[in-house]
């Protein structure tokens, strides 16, 4: 089975559950290109899109945490040539994504989040290190955060 590299950086993405309306936080591998963060709805090649992707389609307002940096932003699903360009960059940086894509007939969604007012070195996630999944809290000022096997995940 293919896996992501051991030192793959993680981002914490908080969405609003499409079915429940509750905040849901998931740790996701990301890559940064063009001063923007990109996450892929790969789910290790599963046949269905992840719940967080469906949540974004319902409400694209998300909270993103990278290291100690946290921001609220509107997520954007990439389409067409733009998606294809970023997919090429993603699979070059992390060939595991292409291997996961080969395990399913669905096309992986690519979501872009851009830190507000951030460009160049300021948005360089490598300066922060990887966000850790154990930073997910049960409750915060952004509502009920849970990491569970729930319909919204």
C-alpha positions as CSV (number, residue, x, y, z in Angstrom):
1,X,0.0,0.0,0.0
2,X,1.2,3.5,-0.9
3,X,1.5,6.1,1.8
4,X,2.5,9.7,2.1
5,X,6.1,10.5,3.0
6,X,6.8,10.4,6.8
7,X,7.5,14.1,7.0
8,X,4.5,15.3,5.0
9,X,3.4,18.6,6.5
10,X,-0.1,18.8,7.9
11,X,-2.7,21.5,8.0
12,X,-5.8,21.5,10.3
13,X,-8.9,22.3,8.3
14,X,-12.1,23.1,10.1
15,X,-15.3,23.0,8.1
16,X,-19.0,23.3,9.0
17,X,-20.8,19.9,8.8
18,X,-23.1,19.8,5.8
19,X,-25.6,17.6,7.7
20,X,-25.1,18.7,11.3
21,X,-23.9,22.3,11.1
22,X,-21.2,21.5,13.6
23,X,-17.6,22.4,13.3
24,X,-15.4,19.5,12.1
25,X,-11.6,19.6,12.1
26,X,-9.4,17.2,10.1
27,X,-5.6,17.0,9.7
28,X,-4.7,17.0,6.0
29,X,-1.5,16.7,4.1
30,X,-0.9,19.9,2.1
31,X,1.5,21.5,-0.4
32,X,2.2,25.2,-0.9
33,X,2.4,26.7,-4.4
34,X,2.0,30.3,-5.5
35,X,1.8,31.4,-1.8
36,X,-1.3,29.3,-1.4
37,X,-2.0,26.0,0.5
38,X,-3.5,23.1,-1.4
39,X,-5.2,20.0,0.0
40,X,-6.3,17.0,-2.0
41,X,-9.5,14.9,-1.3
42,X,-7.6,11.7,-1.9
43,X,-8.7,9.6,1.1
44,X,-6.0,7.1,0.2
45,X,-7.7,6.3,-3.1
46,X,-11.1,5.5,-1.6
47,X,-14.1,5.4,-4.0
48,X,-15.9,8.4,-2.4
49,X,-14.9,12.0,-1.8
50,X,-14.1,12.9,1.9
51,X,-16.8,14.4,4.1
52,X,-14.8,17.6,4.5
53,X,-15.0,18.1,0.8
54,X,-18.8,17.9,0.8
55,X,-18.8,20.3,3.8
56,X,-16.9,22.8,1.7
57,X,-19.3,22.5,-1.2
58,X,-22.1,23.4,1.2
59,X,-20.2,26.1,3.1
60,X,-16.8,27.1,1.8
61,X,-15.9,29.2,4.9
62,X,-13.2,27.4,6.7
63,X,-10.6,27.8,9.4
64,X,-7.1,26.7,8.7
65,X,-4.2,26.1,11.1
66,X,-0.6,25.7,9.9
67,X,1.8,25.5,12.8
68,X,1.0,28.4,15.1
69,X,-0.7,30.4,12.3
70,X,-4.5,30.4,12.1
71,X,-6.8,32.1,9.7
72,X,-10.4,32.1,8.5
73,X,-10.8,32.0,4.7
74,X,-13.1,30.9,1.9
75,X,-11.9,27.6,0.4
76,X,-11.9,27.3,-3.3
77,X,-12.3,24.1,-5.4
78,X,-9.9,24.3,-8.3
79,X,-11.3,23.5,-11.8
80,X,-10.0,23.0,-15.3
81,X,-6.6,24.1,-16.4
82,X,-5.8,25.6,-13.0
83,X,-6.6,22.3,-11.3
84,X,-4.5,20.4,-13.8
85,X,-1.5,22.7,-13.3
86,X,-1.7,22.3,-9.5
87,X,-2.3,18.5,-9.8
88,X,1.0,18.3,-11.8
89,X,2.8,20.2,-9.1
90,X,1.2,18.2,-6.3
91,X,2.1,14.8,-7.9
92,X,5.7,16.0,-8.6
93,X,6.1,17.0,-5.0
94,X,4.3,14.0,-3.6
95,X,4.0,11.0,-6.0
96,X,1.8,9.2,-3.5
97,X,-1.2,11.3,-4.7
98,X,-0.8,9.9,-8.2
99,X,-0.7,6.4,-6.9
100,X,-3.8,6.9,-4.8
101,X,-5.5,8.4,-7.9
102,X,-4.8,5.2,-9.8
103,X,-6.8,3.2,-7.2
104,X,-10.1,4.9,-8.0
105,X,-12.2,6.2,-10.9
106,X,-13.2,9.4,-9.2
107,X,-11.2,12.6,-9.8
108,X,-9.6,13.9,-6.6
109,X,-10.8,17.4,-5.7
110,X,-8.1,20.0,-5.0
111,X,-8.9,22.7,-2.6
112,X,-7.0,26.0,-2.3
113,X,-6.9,28.2,0.8
114,X,-4.9,31.4,0.8
115,X,-3.8,33.1,3.9
116,X,-5.2,36.7,4.0
117,X,-2.7,39.4,3.2
118,X,0.1,36.8,2.9
119,X,2.6,36.5,0.1
120,X,6.1,35.4,-0.5
121,X,8.2,34.2,2.5
122,X,5.4,35.2,5.0
123,X,3.3,32.3,3.7
124,X,6.1,29.8,3.7
125,X,4.7,26.9,5.7
126,X,8.1,25.3,6.0
127,X,9.0,27.9,8.5
128,X,6.2,26.6,10.8
129,X,6.9,22.9,10.6
130,X,4.0,20.5,10.5
131,X,0.8,21.1,12.3
132,X,0.2,18.2,14.6
133,X,-3.1,16.2,14.6
134,X,-3.0,16.1,18.4
135,X,-3.6,19.8,18.4
136,X,-7.2,19.2,17.5
137,X,-9.3,20.2,20.5
138,X,-12.7,19.0,21.6
139,X,-14.0,22.5,22.1
140,X,-12.7,25.9,21.1
141,X,-14.0,29.4,20.4
142,X,-14.9,28.0,16.9
143,X,-17.5,25.6,18.3
144,X,-17.6,21.9,18.9
145,X,-14.5,20.4,17.2
146,X,-14.4,16.7,17.0
147,X,-12.2,14.2,15.2
148,X,-14.4,11.2,14.8
149,X,-16.0,8.9,12.2
150,X,-19.0,11.1,11.7
151,X,-21.2,11.6,8.6
152,X,-19.6,15.0,8.1
153,X,-16.1,13.7,7.9
